Amino acid sequence: MRVGMNEMLVILAVVLIIFGPKNLPKLGKMFGKTMKSFKEGIGNDEAEENGEEKTAETKKTETKGSDEE
């Protein structure tokens, strides 16, 4: 099932009416954080399947360590 442009406009209009223009940036930020954590979770699952168990903390530590050198 594909969602066309008209359907997207109707959905956006309903969201705007329900939440109001002041809360839309908060909703966008919250949705972005949710998608980011979802993608990281999917990446961690794939790494575990491949035998690599790297968490987000490990990745951040490795990145900071390589920047300092």
C-alpha positions as CSV (number, residue, x, y, z in Angstrom):
1,M,0.0,0.0,0.0
2,R,1.5,3.3,-1.1
3,V,0.7,6.6,0.4
4,G,0.4,9.4,-2.2
5,M,0.9,13.1,-1.9
6,N,-2.8,13.9,-1.2
7,E,-2.9,11.4,1.7
8,M,0.3,12.9,3.2
9,L,-1.1,16.4,3.0
10,V,-4.3,15.2,4.8
11,I,-2.3,13.5,7.5
12,L,-0.1,16.5,8.0
13,A,-3.2,18.8,8.2
14,V,-4.8,16.5,10.9
15,V,-1.5,16.4,12.9
16,L,-1.3,20.2,12.7
17,I,-4.9,20.6,13.9
18,I,-4.5,18.1,16.7
19,F,-1.1,19.2,18.1
20,G,-0.9,22.9,17.0
21,P,2.0,24.7,15.4
22,K,3.9,25.2,18.7
23,N,4.3,21.5,19.4
24,L,5.3,20.4,15.9
25,P,9.0,21.1,16.5
26,K,8.9,19.0,19.7
27,L,7.2,16.2,17.8
28,G,9.8,16.3,15.0
29,K,12.7,16.2,17.5
30,M,11.1,13.3,19.4
31,F,10.4,11.4,16.1
32,G,14.0,12.0,15.0
33,K,15.4,10.6,18.3
34,T,13.2,7.6,18.1
35,M,14.3,6.8,14.5
36,K,18.0,7.2,15.5
37,S,17.7,4.9,18.4
38,F,15.8,2.4,16.3
39,K,18.5,2.4,13.6
40,E,21.2,2.0,16.3
41,G,19.3,-1.0,17.7
42,I,19.0,-2.6,14.3
43,G,22.7,-2.0,13.8
44,N,23.6,-3.6,17.2
45,D,21.4,-6.7,16.3
46,E,23.2,-7.1,13.0
47,A,26.6,-6.8,14.7
48,E,25.7,-9.4,17.2
49,E,24.7,-11.8,14.4
50,N,28.1,-11.3,12.8
51,G,29.8,-11.9,16.1
52,E,30.7,-8.3,16.7
53,E,29.3,-7.0,20.0
54,K,29.9,-3.3,19.9
55,T,27.6,-1.0,21.8
56,A,26.9,2.6,21.2
57,E,29.2,3.5,24.2
58,T,32.1,1.5,22.7
59,K,31.7,3.2,19.3
60,K,31.7,6.6,21.0
61,T,34.8,5.8,23.0
62,E,36.7,4.5,19.9
63,T,35.7,7.6,18.0
64,K,36.9,9.9,20.7
65,G,40.2,8.0,21.1
66,S,41.0,8.1,17.4
67,D,40.3,11.9,17.3
68,E,42.8,12.6,20.0
69,E,45.7,10.9,18.2
